[in-house]
């Protein structure tokens, strides 16, 4: 039980560090996230992309898979991967675990109608 509590505390710290990392350590990284956000939000609203349970974007529709959209999604996922790896080192856990915790946070903040993947791998559309 003590191990689970320590892991949970570390992961909560990781989510905090995610915000700190994006805000403080890399202005360039933060700027890239902000530049992509409007297009990614539009793609989510059009149901072309979704947030998976590992903290990354996934295409849901071939309609949205233009060369430009694919480039934007891949860049977003690569930057997320970089951030998760940095946080994992700082809190002594895996990047995958950081991504999973981030996915939970993303799902909680997602807009109604956006597609998400639960921990078991099932896709669902956010209702509330």
N, C-alpha and C positions, 0 to 999 in steps of 0.2 A: 504494500500500500504506500509506503514511504517513497518508493521508486516512482510510482505513478504520480504522486503529488509533486515530486521534483520535476518530472517530465512535463506535467501540466504547467507548472510555474515557468519552466524554461520556454515553453511554447508561447505562453502569454507574453513573456518578455520578448520573444522573437517577433510577435506581431507589433509590439511597441517599437522594436528596433527597425522594423520595416518602414514605419513612418519616419523615424529618425534618419534612416539611411537615405530614403528618397528625398527628404527635406534638407538634410544637412550635408551629407558626404558628397553627393554628386548632383550638382545643379544641371549638368548636361543630361544625365539620366532622367531627372525629374522633368526637364523640358521635353524630352522625347515622349514620356508618358502623357504629358499634357497635350502635346501636339496630336497624338493619335486618338485621344479620348473621344472627340466628337464623331469621328468616322466609326470608331468601334461601337459607340453607343447607337449610332444609326444602324449599323450592321446587326446589332442585337435586336433592335426594334423591328427590323425587317425579317428577323428570325434566321439570318444567314449564319450567325455564329452563336456559340453558347459558352458558358463557363463550366469546365469539367471539374471533377472532384480532386484534382491534383494542383489546382490553382493556375491552370492554363486555359487559353481559348481553343475552341475546336469548331470546325465548320459543321453546320447542320444541313446546309443546302448547297448544291452544286451551282445554283443561280448566283451565289455570292462569291464564287471562287475565281474571280478575275485575277489576272497577273498582279495588278496593283493591290487588291484586297489581300491576296495571299502574302504578298511582301509585307504589308502592314501587320497582319496577324503573326507572321513569323518573327518580325522585329519585336513585337510586344512580348511574345513568348520568350524570346531570347533575353530580353531585358529582365523579365520576371525571373527567369532561371538564374541570372547573374545575382539579382537581389536575394533570392532564396538561398543561394550558395553562400553569400557573404553572411547572412544572418545565421545560417546553420553553423558556420565556423565560430561565430561569436557566442552562441548559446550551447555549443557542443551537442548538436543533434544533426540529423540528415536534412539535406535540402528538400527531399521528398516530404518529410514530416512538416517542414515549414510551409511548403506548398499546400499540403492538405489542410493545415490550419488556416491558411490564407483563403482557401476555397470556402471554408465555413463562413469566414468573415465576408467574403464577396457575396455569398448567397444571402446573407442577412441584409446586406445593403442593396441588393439587386432590385431593379424596378419591376413592377408588376408586368407580366407578359414576357419577361426574359426567360430564356431556357437555361437550366442548371442541371448538374448531375449530382445525385446524392452519393453518400459514402459507398453504397452497394453497386453503383454504376448505372442506376436507372435515371433516365432523363425525365425531367418534368418542367412544366411551365409555371413560373411563380404566380400564385393567385392573389396573395395579400402581402 
